Amino acid sequence: MENIDKIIEWAQSVKDTDIVNWEALPDLDLYMDQVLTYMDRQLSLFQKDEENKLLTSSMINNYVKDGLIPRPEKKKYSREHLAAMLVICMLKQVLTMQNITRLQESEQDKKVLYEQFSVSQSKALHDVAERVLHTDRTPEEMHRLTIELSIEANARRITAENILAMMKEEKEQSGKHD
């Protein structure tokens, strides 16, 4: 029962937390160590344990090198960088980096895209937390819920990948006609 209590405690924390919105992101540019400290706080609910960080300086450098996030200016990272890193860190468990890049390639304003992401992410987390909190606190019911959530996550991942593939195909076809 102790483990179930930990799950309930985690779900309550998730229910009481929102993903930081655009305006709440730091408006001052940050150096790498400041970025890591800030991101650790923002991602703490999503981290399985202290040893498996969702973001390290090596990861950030690779994201820049691979074009997932823009190069920092004078070694400082802006609000836009932080928003992109939050999206990457939360979605890399579900989507490939290539698909995350496609998501971020929209013509929409980065602020609008991030706000859509943060609202949707918060809603999804709150919904899951409510389901956990309203499930009987027995190992059997938690097991059942785990199966349901896993199946739903897989179905949603497959759907997202198919939509992204169609978007890529459309973009490639429209590029050929230009």
N, C-alpha and C positions, 0 to 999 in steps of 0.2 A: 504493500500500500504506500510505502514511502516514495517509490518512483511515480506512482499515480499522483501523489500530492505535488511532486515536482512539476509534473505536466500541467496540473491545474494551476499552479503558481505561475508557470510560464505563460499559460493561456490568459490569465488575468493581466499579466504584464503587457501582453500583446494587445489585449482589448483596450487597455488604458493608454496605448501609445499610437501616435500617428507618424507616418513618414514625414520627415521635415519638408515643408513646402519651400518653393523658390525664394520667397522673401525672407525666410528664416535662415537660409544658407548664408554663411559669412560673406559680407560685401567687401571685405578687405582680402587682398591676395595673400596666400599662405605659402610658406616654405614647406618642403617635403615632410619634415618632422612634425610640423603643425597639422599638415594634411592627415598624416597617419593617426595622430592623437584624436583629431576631430572625427575621422571616419571610424575609428575603433568605437567611439561613443555611439555613433549613429547605427553601427552594424552589430552592436553587442547582442541584441535579441536573436540575430540570425546565425551567430557563430556557435558551432557545436562545442568547441572547447578552446582553451587558450593556445594550444599548440598549432591548431589549424586556422591561421588568420585568413580572413576573406580578402585582405589587402595588405600588401607589403610594398616597400620601395621598389623592389625588383619587378613586381607586377605593374606598378605605375609606369616604370621605365619601358617595359614591354608594350604596354597599351599605347604609349606615345610613339614608340618605334613602329608599331603595327598600324598606326593611324586611327586607333579607336578613340583617342582623345588628342586634342591639339597640343602642340609643344607649349611648355610653360614659357611665360615671358620673364626673363631675368631670374630664372629658377623659382618663379612664384606661380601658384595655381589659383585660378579665379573661381568664381561661383559656377561658371559654365563647366569647368573641369570637375568640380566637386559633384555637380549634378550628374555628369556623365559617369563618373566613378561609382556613384550610388546605384545607378541603373545597371551598370556592368556587374557590380558585386552581387546584386540581388537576382539578376537574371542568368548569371553564368552557371548556376546550378541546373538550369532548365534548358537554355538555348546555347548553341555554339557561338563562338565569338563572331563568326561570319554573319549569323542571323541577328545578333545584337547590333552589329554595324549597320545592317539593313534597316533595323528599327530606327536607328539614330540618323539615317540619311534622309529623313523626310524634309520636305520643303518648308514645313512649319517652323515657326520661331522656337528656339531651344527652350525658352521659358514655358511656352504653351505645352510643348512635348513633355517637359519634366513635370509640370503640374498635372497633366493627364496621368502620367506614370504614378506620381505620389498619391493622388486621390484613389486610383484603381488599386494600388498596392495596399494602401491603408484599409480600403473596403474589404479586399480579399482576406487580409489578416484578421480583421474584426469578425468577419463571417466564420472563419475557421475557429477562432478563439471561442465564439459563441457555441459552435457545435461541440467543441471539447468540453466547455463548461456545462452544457446541457446533456451530456452523455453520462449514463450511470457510471459510477466510479468503481467498476469491476474490471478485472483483467480481460474478461471475455468481451465486454462492451468496448473497451479501449482498443482491443485487437480488431474488432469489427470496424470501428471508426478508422483505424489505421489502414485497413484494406480499402475502405471506401475512398479515403483521401488519396491514397496511392493510385488507385484506378482513375479517379477524377484528374489528378495531376498529369498522368500519362495521356489521357484523352485530350486535355487542354494543350499539352506540349505538342502532340501530333497535329492538332488543329492549327496551332500557331505556326508550326513549321510549314504546313501546307499553304497557309495564307501567305507567308513570306516567300515561298517558292513561286507562287502565282504572281506576286508583286514583282519579283525579280524577272520572271518571264515576260510580263507586260512591259517592264522598263526596257528590257533588251529588245523586244519587238518594236517598241516605239522609237528606240534609238536607231534601228535599222531603216525606218521609214523616213527619218529626217534628212 
